[in-house]
């Protein structure tokens, strides 16, 4: 169980380090600004998947001990909440430019020889983003925690993932403030951070 937590937290640490502005500036200075704008995001996402794979493998191989099963009466409720989490995650993802989020749009733009960086995206404040500032993280937590059967491996993964979501959101908050300034500060005052209806 502990190895899964360590691997997930290690993923979160490296994931956050590779998103650090100073590292980005250093890489851009080495490979050139245009190559950085074209390839960094896609490379970052591929690297993230590779980093997370050991934790998922460890969870599958080591996490077989069942810690609890919810009573049969509660199973439908848990499954409905889990589906809401998955559905919310999909909707929140579709509210942003998925191709850009994945880094594919930037890579295609680079290969076509078109200007980079891409024009900045507007701050997304509608839809699910009007209820919570980080719907991707919030609905991900719903999806992973509302499981009717909890194993030790899954618990370890969930704890590590939740820690990453919470810490990662704080890093993202600073980045958004640098990017959008007063517009994001006003959004922070109006919309809850991670959990709807909680004003912090």
C-alpha positions in Angstrom: 0.0 0.0 0.0 2.8 2.4 0.9 4.6 1.8 -2.4 1.5 3.0 -4.3 1.3 6.2 -2.2 5.0 6.9 -2.8 4.7 6.3 -6.5 1.6 8.5 -6.8 3.2 11.3 -4.8 6.4 10.9 -6.8 4.3 11.3 -9.9 2.7 14.4 -8.5 6.0 15.9 -7.5 7.7 15.3 -10.9 4.5 16.4 -12.7 4.5 19.7 -10.8 8.2 20.2 -11.3 7.9 19.8 -15.1 5.1 22.4 -15.0 7.3 24.9 -13.1 7.8 28.2 -15.0 11.5 28.3 -14.3 12.0 24.8 -15.8 9.9 25.9 -18.8 12.1 29.0 -19.4 15.2 26.9 -19.1 14.0 24.3 -21.7 12.9 27.1 -24.0 16.3 28.7 -23.8 17.9 25.3 -24.9 15.6 24.2 -27.7 14.3 27.6 -28.8 11.1 29.3 -28.0 9.1 28.1 -31.1 10.1 24.4 -30.5 9.2 24.8 -26.9 5.7 26.3 -27.7 5.1 23.5 -30.3 6.2 20.4 -28.3 6.4 21.0 -24.6 2.7 20.4 -23.7 2.4 17.2 -25.7 5.7 15.9 -24.3 4.6 16.9 -20.8 1.4 14.9 -21.1 3.2 11.8 -22.5 5.7 12.1 -19.7 2.9 12.3 -17.2 1.3 9.1 -18.5 4.6 7.3 -18.3 5.2 8.6 -14.7 1.7 7.4 -13.6 2.0 3.9 -15.1 4.2 2.4 -12.3 1.6 3.5 -9.7 -1.2 1.9 -11.6 0.8 -1.3 -12.1 1.6 -1.4 -8.4 -2.0 -0.9 -7.5 -3.1 -3.7 -9.8 -0.4 -6.2 -8.6 -0.3 -5.3 -4.9 -3.6 -3.9 -3.9 -5.8 -7.0 -3.5 -6.9 -6.8 0.1 -10.5 -5.6 0.5 -10.9 -3.0 3.2 -14.6 -2.6 3.0 -17.7 -3.1 1.0 -20.6 -0.7 1.3 -24.0 -2.2 2.2 -26.0 -3.4 -0.7 -28.6 -0.7 -0.1 -25.9 2.0 -0.7 -24.3 0.4 -3.8 -26.7 2.2 -6.2 -26.1 5.5 -4.5 -22.3 5.1 -4.7 -22.6 4.1 -8.4 -24.8 7.1 -9.2 -22.3 9.5 -7.5 -19.4 7.8 -9.3 -21.2 8.3 -12.6 -21.9 11.9 -11.8 -18.1 12.3 -11.1 -17.3 10.7 -14.5 -19.9 12.7 -16.3 -18.8 15.9 -14.7 -15.2 15.2 -15.6 -16.2 14.6 -19.3 -18.3 17.8 -19.4 -15.6 19.9 -17.7 -13.0 18.6 -20.2 -15.3 19.4 -23.1 -15.6 23.0 -21.9 -11.9 23.6 -22.6 -10.0 23.1 -25.9 -9.1 19.4 -25.5 -6.7 19.4 -28.4 -4.8 22.3 -26.9 -4.9 20.8 -23.4 -3.3 17.6 -24.8 -0.7 19.6 -26.7 -1.8 18.2 -30.1 -2.9 21.5 -31.5 0.4 23.2 -30.7 2.4 20.3 -32.3 0.2 20.5 -35.5 0.7 24.2 -35.6 4.5 23.8 -35.3 4.6 21.1 -38.1 2.6 23.4 -40.4 5.0 26.2 -39.8 2.3 28.5 -38.5 2.9 31.2 -35.8 3.4 30.2 -32.2 2.5 30.6 -29.4 -1.2 30.2 -30.0 -3.4 33.1 -28.9 -4.2 32.9 -25.2 -7.4 31.1 -24.3 -10.1 33.2 -22.5 -10.6 32.4 -18.8 -13.3 29.7 -18.6 -15.9 30.8 -16.0 -19.1 29.3 -17.4 -20.8 25.9 -17.0 -19.3 23.8 -14.3 -16.5 26.4 -13.9 -19.2 28.7 -12.5 -19.7 26.3 -9.6 -16.1 25.4 -8.7 -12.7 26.7 -10.0 -11.3 23.2 -10.4 -14.1 20.9 -11.7 -11.6 18.5 -13.3 -10.1 17.7 -9.9 -13.4 17.8 -8.0 -15.2 15.3 -10.3 -12.1 13.1 -10.5 -12.2 12.8 -6.7 -15.9 11.9 -6.9 -15.1 9.2 -9.5 -12.3 7.6 -7.5 -13.8 7.8 -4.0 -17.4 6.6 -4.5 -16.5 3.0 -5.2 -18.6 0.3 -3.5 -15.5 -1.9 -2.9 -12.3 -0.4 -1.5 -9.0 -2.3 -1.6 -5.8 -1.3 0.0 -4.2 -0.5 -3.3 -7.1 1.6 -4.4 -7.1 3.5 -1.1 -3.4 4.2 -1.5 -3.9 5.4 -5.0 -6.8 7.6 -4.0 -4.9 9.2 -1.1 -2.0 10.0 -3.3 -4.2 11.3 -6.2 -6.2 13.5 -3.8 -3.0 15.0 -2.3 -1.9 15.7 -5.9 -5.2 17.3 -6.8 -5.2 19.6 -3.8 -1.5 20.6 -4.1 -1.7 20.8 -7.9 -4.7 23.1 -7.8 -2.8 25.5 -5.6 0.1 25.6 -8.1 -2.4 26.2 -10.8 -4.0 29.0 -8.9 -0.7 30.9 -8.9 -0.3 30.3 -12.6 -3.8 31.5 -13.4 -3.2 34.7 -11.3 0.0 35.4 -13.3 -1.9 34.8 -16.5 -5.2 36.6 -15.9 -4.4 38.9 -13.0 -7.4 40.8 -11.6 -9.8 38.9 -13.7 -8.9 35.6 -12.0 -8.7 37.3 -8.6 -12.3 38.4 -9.0 -13.2 34.9 -10.1 -11.6 33.5 -7.0 -13.7 35.7 -4.8 -16.9 34.6 -6.6 -16.4 30.9 -7.1 -15.4 28.2 -4.6 -11.9 26.7 -4.9 -12.4 22.9 -5.0 -15.8 22.0 -3.4 -19.1 23.6 -4.5 -20.9 25.7 -1.9 -17.7 25.9 0.3 -16.5 29.5 0.1 -12.7 28.9 0.2 
